[in-house]
């Protein structure tokens, strides 16, 4: 049994991770820590576990095997390093860190401690994405030349009941978040495109502040890859009724996904019409379940360090592109990987 401490309920997905942990027969939630003691005590009471106010005391507890981190993003690095130092396995909300240099430091600490690290990149496990990967591997689209992906919602759109939108105000704190729509919701298009297209080489990122809340709320990243493929990655906190879209374009065909609906048209198929595939592969286990299996059974998760690294790489490059108003060669970030 993996005995887990929950570190912070800051992120909107914190309760989801707690619920997923409770669903896993190999995980038990043992305690809660939060940088906001009032919030942490309420959560601990709700879960029926102790609240531990001192982080070092919690991490020094030999009965705790692992931590689930849903803290402000600017605390990820220090919390992960502290957990690794105390020999705890680590599950964390995206993004891993603000810079690839910080990612390197985290990976080194995790390796030295011999613990398992998982970053929550859940759409890599969805059935529609598994199908897209298989279609690419089977050559149904030929050479992939372009990917477009959009993830957007209306979290910053005012309503009668939420004058500033339904997203927590803390999501507009640039120090805590390191950005806005692109670093948070835009993470999904980024890591999906990276997985499909490989090694990114340049990024251009106009990151807009339409609502003037201190962080971008509508953004696009145009990413070029060493394969000469390109990706147009769109995100927004100010779009109502916007579907999730993933489009793959290749020399032999096109694959269109809207929400979970899949359509494909390919020269490799017997018809010129759009086809909805009949056999969709099953989704993979959610990241938290893959993490638990890697701890208990020593299995290899489908979500890798490269996925986490390249996500941070694109976000770091997009932020630099916005700051300097130009296309950024990602080699500028002094990569060691």
Wavefront OBJ file of the C-alpha trace (Angstrom):
o trace
v 0.000 0.000 0.000
v 1.335 3.433 -0.998
v 0.733 5.911 1.824
v 0.381 9.354 0.304
v 0.445 12.904 1.656
v -1.411 15.579 -0.277
v 0.640 18.755 -0.686
v -1.683 21.737 -1.266
v -5.188 22.185 -2.610
v -4.221 25.297 -4.573
v -4.823 23.876 -8.052
v -8.340 23.278 -9.369
v -7.428 19.623 -10.031
v -6.263 18.896 -6.471
v -9.595 17.365 -5.468
v -9.572 15.266 -8.670
v -6.190 13.785 -7.744
v -7.402 13.013 -4.226
v -10.453 11.259 -5.695
v -8.287 9.282 -8.138
v -5.996 8.250 -5.287
v -8.995 7.052 -3.289
v -10.167 5.009 -6.283
v -6.828 3.201 -6.518
v -6.745 0.149 -4.234
v -2.973 0.524 -3.905
v -3.068 4.085 -2.533
v -4.216 5.442 0.803
v -4.257 9.137 1.729
v -2.541 9.563 5.094
v -2.204 13.310 5.643
v -2.491 16.812 4.196
v -0.156 19.813 4.098
v -1.026 23.167 2.558
v 0.738 26.504 2.297
v -2.654 27.906 3.340
v -3.279 26.278 6.743
v -6.970 27.185 6.830
v -7.609 25.529 3.469
v -5.430 22.578 4.398
v -7.200 21.942 7.707
v -10.591 22.050 5.983
v -9.429 19.570 3.354
v -7.895 17.244 5.912
v -11.102 17.288 7.930
v -13.119 16.556 4.801
v -10.870 13.572 4.013
v -10.713 12.374 7.610
v -6.906 12.537 7.856
v -4.474 14.645 9.919
v -3.334 18.101 8.819
v 0.406 18.568 9.283
v 1.355 22.240 9.305
v 5.131 21.785 9.173
v 6.320 20.392 5.839
v 9.604 19.036 7.185
v 7.761 17.148 9.905
v 5.480 15.588 7.298
v 8.291 14.627 4.934
v 10.316 13.186 7.816
v 7.485 10.785 8.644
v 8.724 7.334 7.649
v 5.149 6.094 7.296
v 4.631 8.391 4.288
v 5.759 6.815 1.014
v 4.798 9.474 -1.536
v 3.336 12.920 -2.151
v 0.808 14.383 -4.560
v 1.609 18.019 -5.348
v -1.077 20.475 -6.472
v 0.568 23.619 -5.147
v 1.182 26.957 -6.869
v 3.464 26.206 -9.808
v 6.282 28.335 -8.420
v 6.491 25.936 -5.458
v 6.819 22.774 -7.549
v 10.600 22.748 -7.690
v 11.219 23.245 -3.977
v 8.503 20.804 -2.932
v 9.771 18.141 -5.335
v 13.385 18.583 -4.220
v 12.340 18.381 -0.573
v 10.228 15.275 -1.174
v 13.044 13.585 -3.108
v 15.533 14.424 -0.345
v 13.283 12.553 2.087
v 12.896 9.572 -0.251
v 9.258 10.169 -1.218
v 7.795 9.242 -4.598
v 6.293 12.267 -6.351
v 3.177 12.947 -8.407
v 2.785 16.548 -9.532
v 0.415 18.765 -11.456
v 1.747 20.214 -14.712
v 4.013 21.972 -15.454
v 7.001 20.336 -13.827
v 8.904 23.629 -13.549
v 9.319 27.034 -15.186
v 12.662 26.313 -16.873
v 14.493 23.362 -18.368
v 17.378 24.112 -16.000
v 15.006 23.494 -13.100
v 13.793 20.297 -14.788
v 17.380 19.064 -14.950
v 17.861 19.775 -11.247
v 14.646 17.923 -10.426
v 15.553 14.880 -12.546
v 18.978 14.713 -10.900
v 17.467 14.846 -7.401
v 14.895 12.182 -8.253
v 17.565 9.890 -9.699
v 19.808 10.339 -6.671
v 16.900 9.514 -4.358
v 15.741 6.529 -6.419
v 12.102 7.649 -6.352
v 9.393 7.670 -9.012
v 8.297 11.002 -10.515
v 5.108 11.482 -12.528
v 3.822 14.711 -14.104
v 0.089 14.748 -14.800
v -0.296 14.894 -18.590
v -3.620 13.048 -18.816
v -4.596 13.521 -22.452
v -1.656 11.368 -23.509
v -3.685 8.479 -22.087
v -6.985 9.219 -23.889
v -8.307 6.761 -26.468
v -8.559 9.341 -29.274
v -4.908 10.270 -28.837
v -3.801 6.636 -28.734
v -5.658 6.198 -32.046
v -3.911 9.261 -33.490
v -0.498 7.887 -32.516
v -1.321 4.521 -34.061
v -2.564 6.134 -37.294
v 0.736 7.989 -37.572
v 2.799 4.858 -36.873
v 0.795 2.888 -39.460
v 1.554 5.529 -42.094
v -2.118 6.331 -42.762
v -1.298 10.033 -42.966
v 2.059 9.732 -44.699
v 4.620 12.223 -43.501
v 3.107 14.473 -40.834
v 3.582 18.086 -41.846
v 1.257 20.026 -39.553
v -0.607 19.635 -36.271
v -3.217 22.031 -34.960
v -4.570 21.664 -31.444
v -6.949 23.862 -29.431
v -7.940 23.666 -25.774
v -9.999 26.585 -24.512
v -12.690 27.460 -21.993
v -14.479 30.478 -20.520
v -12.842 30.520 -17.091
v -12.124 34.266 -17.263
v -15.479 35.290 -18.775
v -17.622 37.259 -16.286
v -21.059 35.931 -15.326
v -23.772 37.114 -12.961
v -22.572 34.724 -10.262
v -18.836 35.071 -10.977
v -17.956 38.654 -11.990
v -14.349 37.662 -12.777
v -15.114 34.207 -14.206
v -15.086 30.801 -12.548
v -11.325 30.323 -12.430
v -9.764 31.046 -9.019
v -8.212 34.500 -8.765
v -4.898 32.827 -7.945
v -4.729 31.554 -11.549
v -4.035 35.164 -12.561
v -1.094 35.582 -10.195
v 1.976 35.738 -12.472
v 4.428 34.946 -9.662
v 2.584 31.792 -8.605
v 1.596 30.570 -12.072
v 4.486 31.745 -14.227
v 1.938 32.685 -16.892
v -1.708 32.226 -17.697
v -3.653 30.313 -20.325
v -0.653 28.957 -22.222
v 1.255 27.496 -19.268
v -1.899 25.991 -17.772
v -4.587 25.002 -20.263
v -2.246 25.345 -23.232
v -0.120 22.576 -21.760
v -2.452 19.988 -23.295
v -1.954 21.064 -26.927
v 1.772 21.441 -26.283
v 2.459 17.981 -24.915
v 0.189 16.286 -27.457
v 1.895 17.985 -30.399
v 5.343 17.293 -28.966
v 4.579 13.603 -28.679
v 3.350 13.477 -32.290
v 6.071 15.593 -33.890
v 9.219 14.934 -31.885
v 11.957 17.418 -31.053
v 10.909 21.089 -31.079
v 13.388 23.579 -32.499
v 11.756 27.027 -32.513
v 8.681 28.710 -31.052
v 6.823 31.934 -31.689
v 4.303 32.796 -29.006
v 1.975 35.782 -29.072
v 0.472 35.671 -25.556
v -2.400 38.144 -25.205
v -3.948 39.763 -22.134
v -7.462 40.567 -23.279
v -8.895 40.983 -19.766
v -5.796 42.747 -18.380
v -5.507 40.440 -15.374
v -1.704 40.243 -15.343
v -1.279 37.007 -17.318
v -2.131 35.848 -20.832
v -5.727 34.739 -21.296
v -5.652 34.035 -25.061
v -2.540 32.671 -26.706
v -1.068 30.844 -29.676
v 2.268 29.059 -29.965
v 3.641 28.275 -33.413
v 6.221 25.534 -32.973
v 8.661 24.202 -35.554
v 10.255 20.779 -35.146
v 13.515 19.281 -36.347
v 11.444 17.109 -38.699
v 10.315 20.370 -40.402
v 6.762 19.752 -39.266
v 4.901 22.634 -37.622
v 2.273 22.927 -34.899
v -0.262 25.674 -34.237
v -1.268 25.429 -30.599
v -4.187 27.523 -29.369
v -5.584 28.175 -25.917
v -7.894 30.609 -24.174
v -9.604 31.422 -20.885
v -12.132 33.617 -22.723
v -13.810 31.232 -25.176
v -17.286 29.903 -24.484
v -18.507 26.666 -26.087
v -15.090 26.047 -27.677
v -14.547 22.337 -28.393
v -11.263 20.545 -27.885
v -9.740 20.044 -31.349
v -6.766 18.019 -32.546
v -5.965 17.988 -36.274
v -3.169 16.073 -37.996
v -2.211 16.856 -41.587
v 0.107 14.685 -43.641
v 1.183 13.967 -47.191
v -1.267 11.038 -47.434
v -4.190 12.060 -45.269
v -5.862 14.102 -42.551
v -7.113 13.142 -39.103
v -9.663 15.363 -37.343
v -10.646 15.011 -33.679
v -13.282 17.247 -32.096
v -13.891 16.500 -28.459
v -13.815 12.682 -28.698
v -15.179 12.320 -32.231
v -12.618 11.008 -34.738
v -12.689 11.361 -38.539
v -9.990 10.304 -40.969
v -9.480 10.626 -44.718
v -6.477 8.892 -46.289
v -5.123 7.829 -49.671
v -4.304 4.535 -47.949
v -7.986 3.754 -47.455
v -10.548 2.384 -49.904
v -12.838 5.408 -49.770
v -12.523 9.088 -50.564
v -15.073 9.905 -47.858
v -14.442 10.814 -44.254
v -14.375 7.662 -42.131
v -15.082 7.262 -38.441
v -12.880 4.381 -37.298
v -14.760 1.458 -35.805
v -11.984 0.092 -33.620
v -10.670 2.666 -31.186
v -7.997 1.450 -28.766
v -8.749 1.578 -25.068
v -7.512 4.521 -23.046
v -4.412 3.918 -20.957
v -4.563 4.180 -17.166
v -4.627 7.732 -15.824
v -1.244 9.184 -14.837
v -1.823 8.644 -11.118
v -2.543 4.954 -11.678
v 0.521 4.560 -13.912
v 2.560 6.219 -11.167
v 1.249 3.827 -8.539
v 2.034 0.855 -10.781
v 5.570 2.130 -11.368
v 6.110 2.226 -7.594
v 4.518 -1.101 -6.717
v 5.221 -3.155 -9.830
v 8.235 -1.351 -11.345
v 6.387 -0.845 -14.627
v 7.399 1.871 -17.094
v 4.784 4.639 -17.462
v 3.714 5.788 -20.926
v 4.267 9.405 -19.815
v 7.978 10.146 -19.851
v 10.495 12.705 -18.719
v 10.823 13.812 -22.318
v 7.118 14.710 -22.324
v 7.560 16.825 -19.184
v 10.842 18.360 -20.387
v 9.496 19.404 -23.792
v 6.384 20.897 -22.212
v 8.522 23.187 -20.057
v 10.788 23.884 -23.042
v 7.924 25.189 -25.190
v 6.431 27.256 -22.375
v 9.792 28.799 -21.549
v 10.395 29.565 -25.213
v 6.901 31.006 -25.764
v 7.307 33.330 -22.779
v 10.659 34.500 -24.130
v 9.130 34.986 -27.576
v 6.417 37.217 -26.121
v 8.927 39.181 -24.054
v 11.282 39.805 -26.977
v 8.634 39.937 -29.699
v 10.424 37.467 -31.959
v 10.805 33.845 -32.935
v 12.938 31.938 -30.421
v 15.480 29.282 -31.314
v 15.132 26.854 -28.411
v 18.894 26.293 -28.360
v 19.020 29.746 -26.744
v 17.766 28.194 -23.528
v 21.166 26.563 -22.898
v 19.853 23.035 -23.090
v 21.861 20.202 -21.674
v 19.536 17.556 -23.093
l 1 2 3 4 5 6 7 8 9 10 11 12 13 14 15 16 17 18 19 20 21 22 23 24 25 26 27 28 29 30 31 32 33 34 35 36 37 38 39 40 41 42 43 44 45 46 47 48 49 50 51 52 53 54 55 56 57 58 59 60 61 62 63 64 65 66 67 68 69 70 71 72 73 74 75 76 77 78 79 80 81 82 83 84 85 86 87 88 89 90 91 92 93 94 95 96 97 98 99 100 101 102 103 104 105 106 107 108 109 110 111 112 113 114 115 116 117 118 119 120 121 122 123 124 125 126 127 128 129 130 131 132 133 134 135 136 137 138 139 140 141 142 143 144 145 146 147 148 149 150 151 152 153 154 155 156 157 158 159 160 161 162 163 164 165 166 167 168 169 170 171 172 173 174 175 176 177 178 179 180 181 182 183 184 185 186 187 188 189 190 191 192 193 194 195 196 197 198 199 200 201 202 203 204 205 206 207 208 209 210 211 212 213 214 215 216 217 218 219 220 221 222 223 224 225 226 227 228 229 230 231 232 233 234 235 236 237 238 239 240 241 242 243 244 245 246 247 248 249 250 251 252 253 254 255 256 257 258 259 260 261 262 263 264 265 266 267 268 269 270 271 272 273 274 275 276 277 278 279 280 281 282 283 284 285 286 287 288 289 290 291 292 293 294 295 296 297 298 299 300 301 302 303 304 305 306 307 308 309 310 311 312 313 314 315 316 317 318 319 320 321 322 323 324 325 326 327 328 329 330 331 332 333 334 335 336 337
